[in-house]
Amino acid sequence: MTRSASRKDKLETKLRFGWTTGTCATAAVNAAYTAMLAGQFPDRVTIVTPSGKNADLEVVETSSGSDSGGDWFRAGIIKDAGDDPDVTHGAMICATLRKGAAGTGVTFSGGDGVGIVTKPGLPVAVGEPAINPVPRQMMQDAVTELAAALGGTVDVAIEISVPDGAAIAKKTWNPRLGIEGGISILGTTGVVRPFSCSAWIASIHRGIDVARANALPHVMGSTGATSEGWGQGAYSLPDIALIDMGDFVGGMLKYMRRHPVPNLSILGGFGKMVKLSQGAIDLHSARSQVDFDALAALACRFGMDRDAVASANSVLEVSQMATDDQRSALAEAVAAGARETALSHLRGAETVVEVAVISRDGQLLGRAGTIGKGGA
């Protein structure tokens, strides 16, 4: 069994995973489009998530009718977040479908309770409903597959709505991010992993124990799959050298202080590495935020507009406003600051540290530190 599989199995035996809003929206689209083509709503829908897990979901609300826009079909799915403390747990995710104009393909709009993006720096353009790219692709794929199976059109207008979504959104970071009027339809894997600090940190500790027991000279802690993918391309480390630290870089560093490994690579996206460079060691969005004034003070050293950076909506927006040279210089400085934070928590442990800042598309943006002898 691989390192990643065994770790996931350990976590899932204790906590029940759930489904993202994106998976629920896709299931609702599937049910509504089935009714549009076959004349009857299914009682349940099975969705294959991007992670490969099958989501078998009950269709809890159905309706159809006609208005000035033509015939419409609506289905609703209740989100089950499993044992994750998610504010959207129990929310109804609805999809209303109509035939679109010829040649328009699948189009998306947001109904009640789905937020609208009002600031740049997010994966969705300003003015668009806050339905992220992966859920959009999931829904488009569902329409394409059903159209092929049942002989329907691929020109479909999808409206996603979430009753009480505006109230739910007040408990999220959406207002601060410039997403107004409701929640976001999210998800990259389709699955909500149970969020347990103690279980996750325990798995990090066990990963370090295994690496030490196998006398590995180099381990790599990554915030996610994209950064881990870059690291694997750079170092081709064995599975047992890969530490799925997620947001818990502090849990990794504190344990490694007492149980050192010769070489440590810390890899993560720009936003999380900015937090680490500013001293945060829990990188979750609910427990640490970027200090944009401090980031602006750093960025202006490389010719960036201090006020623009300070008022940015996200680190992604800061990255987008930078030239290639400015982005590279800023990422290098962030990596250096993140490395200093890591070294301060290792407190003299015999571990050589490098930090790499990785872009959303898996490219190296900046790096600090050099892995020592035997590390690669």
KOLFIRO-868466 format. One line per 5 residues: number of its first residue (from 1); their letters; for each residue x, y, z of C-alpha. Coordinates in Angstrom, 3 decimals. Layout:
NUM) A) X Y Z ~ ...;
% end
This chain:
1) MTRSA) 0.000 0.000 0.000 ~ 1.322 3.433 -0.877 ~ 2.022 6.152 1.655 ~ -0.869 8.296 0.422 ~ -3.346 5.429 0.379;
6) SRKDK) -2.440 4.205 3.852 ~ -2.668 7.715 5.298 ~ -6.059 8.324 3.756 ~ -7.296 4.987 5.038 ~ -6.194 5.881 8.574;
11) LETKL) -8.025 9.204 8.482 ~ -11.180 7.812 6.932 ~ -11.524 5.001 9.474 ~ -12.003 7.696 12.122 ~ -13.894 10.395 10.236;
16) RFGWT) -16.523 10.225 7.502 ~ -15.788 12.161 4.318 ~ -18.463 14.141 2.505 ~ -19.210 15.778 -0.836 ~ -18.359 19.232 -2.118;
21) TGTCA) -20.912 21.771 -3.291 ~ -19.539 21.110 -6.779 ~ -20.392 17.418 -6.555 ~ -23.872 18.208 -5.253 ~ -24.470 20.740 -8.035;
26) TAAVN) -23.353 18.173 -10.616 ~ -25.739 15.594 -9.184 ~ -28.565 18.131 -9.344 ~ -27.700 18.904 -12.970 ~ -27.668 15.192 -13.771;
31) AAYTA) -31.123 14.697 -12.237 ~ -32.656 17.770 -13.893 ~ -31.205 16.971 -17.315 ~ -32.353 13.358 -17.059 ~ -35.886 14.654 -16.455;
36) MLAGQ) -35.575 17.048 -19.384 ~ -34.603 14.224 -21.749 ~ -36.433 11.215 -20.301 ~ -39.484 12.857 -18.745 ~ -38.847 11.560 -15.232;
41) FPDRV) -36.577 12.553 -12.352 ~ -34.384 9.799 -10.887 ~ -34.615 9.097 -7.146 ~ -30.840 8.906 -6.819 ~ -27.858 9.949 -8.915;
46) TIVTP) -24.314 8.559 -8.960 ~ -21.519 10.986 -9.808 ~ -17.911 9.982 -10.423 ~ -15.869 12.678 -8.694 ~ -12.479 13.914 -9.957;
51) SGKNA) -10.877 11.957 -7.095 ~ -12.354 8.750 -8.517 ~ -14.855 8.216 -5.706 ~ -18.476 7.551 -6.610 ~ -20.982 9.877 -4.954;
56) DLEVV) -24.399 8.211 -4.697 ~ -26.775 11.040 -3.785 ~ -30.492 11.246 -3.123 ~ -32.525 13.678 -5.204 ~ -34.590 15.378 -2.505;
61) ETSSG) -36.434 18.079 -4.435 ~ -37.826 18.100 -7.973 ~ -40.047 20.427 -9.955 ~ -40.671 21.499 -13.533 ~ -42.746 23.961 -15.455;
66) SDSGG) -42.861 26.559 -18.200 ~ -42.527 30.335 -18.272 ~ -41.512 33.038 -20.709 ~ -38.099 31.409 -20.963 ~ -39.529 28.032 -21.963;
71) DWFRA) -39.637 24.698 -20.192 ~ -37.519 24.296 -17.077 ~ -36.529 21.375 -14.833 ~ -35.187 21.740 -11.283 ~ -33.572 19.226 -8.913;
76) GIIKD) -32.113 19.685 -5.441 ~ -29.456 17.779 -3.489 ~ -28.709 18.184 0.218 ~ -25.007 18.643 0.856 ~ -23.511 16.126 3.269;
81) AGDDP) -20.077 17.325 4.404 ~ -19.450 14.169 6.406 ~ -17.610 14.837 9.642 ~ -16.104 18.072 8.340 ~ -17.203 21.221 10.258;
86) DVTHG) -18.429 22.870 7.051 ~ -20.952 25.724 7.254 ~ -22.551 24.509 4.022 ~ -23.372 21.101 5.523 ~ -27.110 20.518 5.097;
91) AMICA) -27.532 23.202 2.436 ~ -29.796 22.489 -0.519 ~ -27.912 22.782 -3.822 ~ -30.356 23.241 -6.699 ~ -29.932 23.173 -10.470;
96) TLRKG) -32.526 24.583 -12.864 ~ -32.004 23.607 -16.503 ~ -33.431 24.947 -19.765 ~ -32.556 24.331 -23.368 ~ -30.072 26.926 -24.558;
101) AAGTG) -29.809 28.680 -27.866 ~ -28.272 26.604 -30.655 ~ -24.489 26.613 -30.554 ~ -24.146 28.136 -27.090 ~ -23.083 24.904 -25.374;
106) VTFSG) -23.352 24.704 -21.595 ~ -23.797 28.091 -19.921 ~ -23.907 28.957 -16.224 ~ -25.755 31.505 -14.126 ~ -26.206 32.000 -10.421;
111) GDGVG) -29.609 32.050 -8.787 ~ -30.544 32.930 -5.224 ~ -27.826 32.126 -2.716 ~ -24.931 31.804 -5.163 ~ -22.426 34.621 -4.874;
116) IVTKP) -21.220 36.925 -7.627 ~ -17.508 37.695 -7.990 ~ -16.911 41.435 -7.639 ~ -13.123 41.618 -7.256 ~ -10.233 40.237 -9.334;
121) GLPVA) -7.796 37.640 -8.079 ~ -10.159 34.662 -7.950 ~ -10.355 31.710 -10.395 ~ -13.630 33.115 -11.783 ~ -13.856 36.462 -13.602;
126) VGEPA) -15.488 39.543 -12.116 ~ -19.220 39.550 -12.782 ~ -19.463 35.773 -13.006 ~ -21.315 33.568 -10.522 ~ -18.939 32.036 -7.990;
131) INPVP) -18.980 28.593 -9.589 ~ -15.383 27.448 -9.764 ~ -13.736 25.882 -12.845 ~ -13.695 22.241 -11.694 ~ -17.421 22.156 -10.775;
136) RQMMQ) -18.210 23.844 -14.105 ~ -16.279 21.142 -15.924 ~ -18.005 18.423 -13.890 ~ -21.429 19.779 -14.826 ~ -20.474 20.195 -18.464;
141) DAVTE) -19.223 16.605 -18.564 ~ -22.483 15.395 -17.006 ~ -24.508 17.151 -19.722 ~ -22.250 15.825 -22.484 ~ -22.489 12.235 -21.239;
146) LAAAL) -26.264 12.316 -20.787 ~ -26.787 13.998 -24.152 ~ -24.813 11.206 -25.831 ~ -26.652 8.474 -23.909 ~ -30.172 9.860 -24.248;
151) GGTVD) -29.971 11.753 -27.516 ~ -30.254 15.290 -26.188 ~ -28.806 18.681 -26.952 ~ -25.540 19.928 -25.458 ~ -26.870 23.484 -25.560;
156) VAIEI) -28.073 23.756 -21.973 ~ -28.478 26.771 -19.668 ~ -27.724 25.840 -16.042 ~ -28.736 28.003 -13.096 ~ -27.377 26.990 -9.692;
161) SVPDG) -29.126 28.248 -6.574 ~ -28.799 27.660 -2.840 ~ -31.742 28.563 -0.608 ~ -30.357 30.409 2.446 ~ -27.014 30.701 0.648;
166) AAIAK) -26.790 34.440 1.341 ~ -27.127 33.822 5.085 ~ -24.652 30.946 5.000 ~ -22.128 33.110 3.146 ~ -21.930 35.519 6.073;
171) KTWNP) -20.189 32.748 8.011 ~ -17.524 32.374 5.314 ~ -14.688 34.511 3.928 ~ -16.729 35.255 0.777 ~ -17.659 38.854 1.698;
176) RLGIE) -14.013 39.672 2.407 ~ -12.988 38.103 -0.903 ~ -15.485 40.193 -2.824 ~ -17.991 37.409 -3.452 ~ -21.368 38.997 -2.787;
181) GGISI) -24.822 37.585 -2.261 ~ -24.132 33.948 -1.519 ~ -21.816 31.002 -1.272 ~ -19.375 29.604 -3.808 ~ -19.731 26.308 -5.660;
186) LGTTG) -16.367 24.730 -4.933 ~ -14.309 21.590 -5.093 ~ -11.297 20.214 -6.935 ~ -11.593 16.533 -5.978 ~ -15.355 16.386 -5.401;
191) VVRPF) -14.763 15.014 -1.914 ~ -14.712 16.819 1.447 ~ -11.958 15.267 3.545 ~ -12.744 15.256 7.265 ~ -10.898 18.082 8.942;
196) SCSAW) -9.276 16.768 12.074 ~ -6.198 18.637 13.288 ~ -5.099 15.901 15.664 ~ -5.567 13.079 13.160 ~ -3.784 14.940 10.376;
201) IASIH) -0.873 16.016 12.557 ~ -0.565 12.480 13.898 ~ -0.266 11.237 10.327 ~ 2.506 13.796 9.679 ~ 4.384 12.536 12.731;
206) RGIDV) 4.043 8.948 11.553 ~ 5.340 9.922 8.125 ~ 8.462 11.434 9.686 ~ 8.911 8.329 11.828 ~ 8.776 6.103 8.757;
211) ARANA) 11.249 8.288 6.872 ~ 13.695 8.169 9.775 ~ 13.272 4.437 10.240 ~ 14.208 3.963 6.595 ~ 17.208 6.305 6.909;
216) LPHVM) 15.911 8.633 4.227 ~ 18.166 11.675 3.747 ~ 15.437 13.902 2.309 ~ 11.707 14.397 2.968 ~ 9.301 16.776 1.310;
221) GSTGA) 6.373 18.511 3.009 ~ 3.749 19.833 0.594 ~ 0.580 21.848 1.057 ~ -1.201 20.028 -1.759 ~ -1.035 17.837 -4.844;
226) TSEGW) 0.203 20.544 -7.224 ~ 3.246 21.460 -5.153 ~ 3.952 17.800 -4.411 ~ 3.820 17.083 -8.150 ~ 6.500 19.696 -8.830;
231) GQGAY) 8.678 18.264 -6.058 ~ 8.381 14.758 -7.406 ~ 9.484 16.000 -10.803 ~ 12.463 17.725 -9.220 ~ 13.576 14.942 -6.870;
236) SLPDI) 11.849 11.615 -7.701 ~ 11.582 10.771 -4.018 ~ 10.022 7.520 -2.800 ~ 6.460 7.675 -1.517 ~ 7.549 7.384 2.101;
241) ALIDM) 9.528 10.631 1.732 ~ 6.384 12.603 0.866 ~ 4.797 14.336 3.856 ~ 1.227 15.459 3.227 ~ 1.490 18.369 5.648;
246) GDFVG) -1.463 20.331 4.216 ~ -1.849 23.489 6.301 ~ -0.032 22.052 9.311 ~ 3.536 23.101 8.632 ~ 3.928 23.867 12.342;
251) GMLKY) 2.970 20.331 13.294 ~ 5.650 19.039 10.942 ~ 8.385 21.438 12.056 ~ 7.823 20.997 15.786 ~ 8.017 17.226 15.489;
256) MRRHP) 11.042 17.371 13.196 ~ 12.787 19.597 15.733 ~ 12.876 16.578 18.049 ~ 13.145 13.972 15.299 ~ 15.279 15.569 12.574;
261) VPNLS) 15.775 14.401 9.007 ~ 18.919 15.635 7.178 ~ 17.095 17.519 4.412 ~ 13.621 19.035 4.256 ~ 11.854 20.611 1.294;
266) ILGGF) 8.752 22.709 2.049 ~ 6.603 23.280 -1.008 ~ 3.425 25.293 -1.365 ~ 1.434 27.821 -3.310 ~ 2.143 31.539 -3.286;
271) GKMVK) -0.568 32.466 -0.775 ~ 0.328 29.836 1.798 ~ 4.046 30.531 1.504 ~ 3.362 34.245 2.036 ~ 1.647 33.327 5.309;
276) LSQGA) 4.596 31.151 6.313 ~ 7.006 33.965 5.451 ~ 4.992 36.251 7.738 ~ 5.334 33.840 10.652 ~ 2.156 31.742 10.441;
281) IDLHS) 2.630 28.008 10.924 ~ -1.035 27.013 10.597 ~ -1.855 27.965 7.036 ~ -5.600 27.268 7.024 ~ -7.685 30.227 5.867;
286) ARSQV) -9.813 30.121 9.027 ~ -6.804 30.501 11.333 ~ -4.329 32.711 9.505 ~ -4.588 35.497 6.944 ~ -2.148 37.306 4.709;
291) DFDAL) -0.951 40.673 5.995 ~ -1.287 42.637 2.758 ~ 0.360 45.746 4.204 ~ 3.468 43.699 4.995 ~ 3.311 42.047 1.579;
296) AALAC) 3.037 45.499 -0.031 ~ 6.122 46.692 1.838 ~ 8.020 43.700 0.473 ~ 6.633 43.993 -3.066 ~ 7.484 47.663 -3.444;
301) RFGMD) 11.163 46.735 -3.122 ~ 10.770 45.171 -6.569 ~ 9.007 48.111 -8.192 ~ 5.425 47.073 -7.537 ~ 2.763 49.596 -6.564;
306) RDAVA) 2.539 49.559 -2.778 ~ -1.056 50.785 -2.571 ~ -2.262 48.346 -5.221 ~ -0.720 45.394 -3.403 ~ -2.002 46.551 -0.015;
311) SANSV) -5.572 46.756 -1.344 ~ -5.429 43.499 -3.327 ~ -8.165 40.939 -2.886 ~ -5.827 37.944 -2.875 ~ -2.225 36.890 -3.367;
316) LEVSQ) -3.292 35.600 -6.782 ~ -4.260 39.165 -7.709 ~ -0.857 40.404 -6.510 ~ 0.807 37.779 -8.685 ~ -1.297 38.782 -11.675;
321) MATDD) -0.426 42.474 -11.361 ~ 3.318 41.746 -11.297 ~ 5.614 41.522 -14.288 ~ 7.460 38.233 -14.756 ~ 10.608 39.689 -13.178;
326) QRSAL) 8.685 41.230 -10.284 ~ 6.802 37.984 -9.641 ~ 10.027 35.985 -9.622 ~ 11.789 38.422 -7.293 ~ 8.814 38.570 -4.921;
331) AEAVA) 8.490 34.778 -4.864 ~ 12.198 34.426 -4.085 ~ 11.833 36.870 -1.200 ~ 8.740 35.057 0.082 ~ 10.579 31.741 -0.097;
336) AGARE) 13.480 33.220 1.860 ~ 11.138 34.551 4.534 ~ 9.288 31.249 4.748 ~ 12.592 29.440 5.153 ~ 13.543 31.742 8.022;
341) TALSH) 10.243 30.962 9.750 ~ 10.869 27.242 9.313 ~ 14.410 27.477 10.669 ~ 13.215 29.452 13.683 ~ 10.839 26.633 14.621;
346) LRGAE) 13.426 23.931 14.014 ~ 15.600 25.723 16.622 ~ 18.949 24.437 15.516 ~ 17.902 20.912 14.561 ~ 20.332 19.303 12.136;
351) TVVEV) 18.058 19.741 9.144 ~ 18.882 21.589 5.946 ~ 15.801 23.426 4.676 ~ 14.679 24.650 1.291 ~ 11.386 26.342 0.468;
356) AVISR) 9.830 26.434 -2.996 ~ 6.867 28.560 -4.089 ~ 4.800 26.767 -6.727 ~ 2.235 28.289 -9.085 ~ -1.283 26.964 -9.555;
361) DGQLL) -0.211 25.292 -12.795 ~ 2.694 23.529 -11.108 ~ 5.585 25.804 -12.082 ~ 8.403 26.973 -9.823 ~ 7.990 30.647 -8.953;
366) GRAGT) 10.688 31.111 -6.317 ~ 13.075 29.113 -4.166 ~ 15.321 29.575 -1.148 ~ 17.861 27.216 0.380 ~ 19.822 24.320 -1.050;
371) IGKGG) 19.337 20.705 -0.104 ~ 22.474 19.271 1.446 ~ 24.669 16.329 0.577 ~ 22.654 13.191 -0.092 ~ 19.413 15.083 -0.309;
376) A) 18.613 14.522 -3.935;
% end
